[in-house]
């Protein structure tokens, strides 16, 4: 069997790929691996609004209880709330049932350790090993040693209070539009902003189990972009289904992606003397415009592989406090151990309030360079051809010289498909389109020769 865990937990179409049986097995194995040797361990369980959450939650909790652990049910709350509350409640682990920004038919199961961090590959592999070896060493207690399910009714309120405390100004006078994606933050985000005094307008906050992420939220911000202008708001925020990411919209209706958000938050933290080593952690996919903006502001960038787990690893290793991805998955490590859409939105809103500037003005510190991405289908054993073939290497060098410091070439083999992704950035869209397509054609020709 291949690896069960992907980059963000176990994910698949609910009831065919991600079955109740698999959820039960993950609950049983996860509880055993993460709490071995703990007397009556406590595991938090939460979900987003998708219809399959109830089915998977029941099965997952049954698995947890079967090894004698307690399952603390938090109900519908954002993924970052699970990370935070695992620490706050002194739990041994946390589990989130969500497929984030994916359509309704998908669902996922994601574990956090007792400190609120996503699991290492080693721990995930150990959970898979326990399942694949038929739970041979896992106990099946009886009588009073079985686990209980306990409902924690204060979970949502505790998370909202925590999020509000991450900013030190009230938001009176700030007009905010929120697109909750009919997902996990449909009540948390609205309540937090209202409590802080903002004038709040909301769309897509009526989840019915089937409309999560449907033409809304951070993957489809078009409705919000129009709504912000129509309602005359200072800012809009679009969350994804489990609210671990957030994109913003400025007062003119322009989308402000994760790169812009990181640029303006890094500048703000630096001004407050709170940006450790004046460094921001980003991935190779962040726009070159972000690196250039940081350079101008005297901010260093530390660049990692694609994936929020690599951003987090680098932040923890070096003690950096801010990092993230273009997708709006941004980690404020002073506050939480994972991307937190609500915290991100509050940080941006408080920066607008404190600076007295509009979001378009704040985001103006960065100029986004045109980007183009072309896929070249190559056999799996030829995915590194751009590193070994002389003609391709010469061509890449030629392109880099032609972009004279105001652009770059990035080639990334896909982790899941027989593809190489060719990305170019530069000042002229037409020019980089032509270069990227020619380079992809050359890679294709040489790889399939």
C-alpha positions, 0 to 999 in steps of 0.5 A, spaced: 500 500 500 502 507 498 503 512 503 496 513 506 498 521 509 498 526 504 501 533 505 495 535 509 493 529 513 489 523 510 484 526 504 479 523 499 472 522 497 468 521 503 464 514 503 468 511 498 476 513 499 475 516 506 470 511 509 467 510 516 472 504 517 478 508 515 476 513 520 475 508 525 482 505 524 485 512 524 482 514 530 484 507 534 491 507 531 492 515 532 490 515 539 494 509 541 500 512 537 500 519 540 498 517 547 502 511 548 503 510 556 498 516 558 493 514 563 486 516 560 489 520 554 484 526 552 483 527 544 480 533 541 475 532 535 473 537 531 470 538 524 468 543 518 461 544 515 461 538 510 455 533 510 460 527 511 463 530 517 458 527 522 459 520 519 466 520 519 466 524 526 462 518 529 467 513 526 473 516 528 471 517 536 469 510 536 476 508 534 479 513 539 474 510 545 476 503 543 483 504 546 480 507 552 482 514 550 477 520 552 474 524 546 473 531 547 468 533 541 468 541 539 463 541 534 464 545 528 470 550 529 476 552 524 482 548 524 487 553 527 482 552 533 484 545 534 491 547 534 490 552 539 485 548 544 489 542 544 495 546 548 489 550 552 486 544 554 492 540 556 490 535 551 494 529 548 492 530 541 487 534 536 484 531 530 480 535 525 475 532 520 476 537 514 478 537 506 480 545 507 478 548 500 476 542 496 469 541 494 463 538 498 464 530 496 471 530 499 473 530 506 480 529 510 483 527 517 488 531 520 492 530 526 495 535 531 500 533 537 500 535 544 503 542 542 498 543 536 503 542 531 502 537 525 505 530 525 512 529 523 512 524 517 515 518 522 509 519 526 504 518 520 508 512 518 507 509 525 500 510 525 499 507 518 504 501 520 499 500 526 493 499 521 497 495 516 499 490 521 492 489 524 492 493 531 496 487 533 499 490 539 493 495 541 489 494 547 482 493 547 480 495 554 473 493 557 468 495 563 470 502 566 477 502 562 473 504 555 473 511 553 468 516 554 465 522 549 465 529 552 462 535 549 466 541 550 461 547 549 465 552 550 470 551 545 468 556 540 468 562 545 475 560 547 478 560 540 474 567 539 477 570 545 484 567 543 483 570 536 481 577 539 487 578 544 492 577 538 491 585 536 491 590 541 486 595 538 479 595 537 476 596 530 471 601 531 470 605 524 473 599 520 468 597 515 469 589 514 466 584 509 467 577 510 466 571 506 466 565 510 465 560 504 459 556 508 465 553 512 468 552 519 469 560 521 461 562 519 460 564 526 467 565 529 469 570 524 463 574 524 463 574 532 470 576 533 470 582 528 463 584 531 466 584 538 472 588 536 467 594 534 468 593 526 462 594 522 461 587 519 457 585 512 457 577 511 456 573 505 456 565 505 455 564 512 449 559 511 452 552 511 447 547 509 452 541 509 453 541 501 455 548 500 462 549 503 467 552 498 461 552 493 463 558 488 465 562 494 471 563 499 478 564 498 478 559 492 472 564 489 473 571 491 469 574 485 463 575 489 467 578 495 471 583 490 464 585 488 461 586 495 466 590 498 465 595 493 458 595 493 457 596 500 463 601 501 467 597 505 475 598 507 477 591 507 474 584 505 476 577 507 475 570 504 476 564 508 477 557 506 473 551 508 476 550 515 479 557 515 486 556 516 487 561 510 485 567 508 485 572 502 484 580 503 480 584 498 482 592 498 477 598 498 477 598 490 475 591 490 482 588 488 484 581 491 490 582 496 493 575 496 498 572 501 504 575 498 501 582 499 499 580 506 505 577 508 509 584 505 505 589 509 504 585 516 512 584 515 513 591 514 508 593 520 511 588 525 518 590 523 516 597 525 513 595 532 520 591 533 517 585 533 519 581 526 525 577 529 532 578 525 527 582 520 526 576 517 520 573 513 519 565 511 516 564 504 516 558 499 519 558 492 512 559 489 512 566 492 512 572 487 519 575 486 515 582 487 515 580 494 522 578 495 524 585 492 519 589 496 522 586 502 529 588 500 527 595 499 524 595 506 530 592 509 527 585 510 530 578 509 527 573 506 528 565 508 526 561 502 523 554 503 520 548 499 512 549 497 508 547 503 506 550 510 509 544 513 516 546 511 515 554 512 513 552 519 519 547 520 524 553 518 520 558 523 521 553 529 528 552 527 530 559 527 525 562 531 522 567 526 515 569 527 512 570 520 511 566 514 507 563 509 504 562 502 501 566 496 495 562 498 493 565 504 496 560 509 500 565 513 503 563 520 504 568 526 508 563 530 507 568 536 500 566 536 498 559 533 502 553 531 499 553 524 496 557 519 490 561 522 485 565 517 482 569 523 488 571 526 491 573 519 484 577 518 485 581 524 492 582 523 491 586 517 485 589 520 489 592 525 494 594 521 489 598 517 486 601 523 493 603 526 496 606 520 490 610 518 492 608 511 487 604 506 489 597 504 491 599 497 496 604 500 499 599 505 499 593 499 502 598 494 509 597 497 509 590 493 509 590 485 507 583 483 511 581 477 507 577 472 508 569 472 506 564 468 506 556 469 506 551 464 506 543 465 510 539 461 508 531 461 515 527 462 516 520 464 517 519 472 524 517 471 526 523 467 523 529 472 530 531 474 532 532 466 533 540 467 538 538 472 542 533 468 541 535 460 546 540 458 542 543 452 536 545 457 541 548 462 544 552 457 537 554 455 535 556 462 541 560 463 540 564 457 533 566 459 535 568 466 540 573 463 535 575 458 530 577 464 536 581 467 535 580 475 528 582 474 525 575 473 527 568 474 526 561 472 523 555 477 522 548 475 518 544 480 517 536 478 510 534 481 510 530 487 504 526 485 504 526 477 508 525 471 509 532 470 515 538 470 512 545 472 515 550 468 514 557 472 517 564 469 516 571 472 518 577 469 516 584 467 513 583 461 507 577 460 508 576 453 515 575 453 515 570 459 509 566 456 513 565 450 520 563 454 516 558 458 512 555 453 519 554 449 522 551 455 517 547 456 517 544 449 524 543 449 524 539 456 518 535 453 522 533 447 528 531 451 525 527 456 521 523 451 526 522 446 
